[in-house]
């Protein structure tokens, strides 16, 4: 997958269907989840996701089957990481960005702050090990 990954709302919905199916699926097999969409629109969306590197494409008889290259958590983790890295690089004062992130996490769920603190400790330990 490319470094910066942009996915539209329809692409995300199609991915959700594929993750639930958990096996290679053709356009025809995915179509019932999108009765309002034309077959060709769904086919184009799957092809676009394949070209972005998000899906693997397999030959299933005369059609292509598509399967996600990674789990939902892996994909969203990568997308968030990419955005945060971008913001840190463009932000004059990274403290503002980090404090905003901590505040947002606290508003969402105070217990997540403990998880965030544990993750920071684990990353520090990993970095120290890498220096050795």
Secondary structure, DSSP 8 states (H G I E B T S, - for coil): --SS----HHHHHHHHHHHHH-S-B-HHHHHGGGTTS-HHHHHHHHHHHHHTTSEEEEEETTEEEEEESS-HHHHHHHHHHHHHHHHHHH-S-HHHHHHHHHHHHHHH-HHHHHHHHHHHHHHHHHHHHHH-
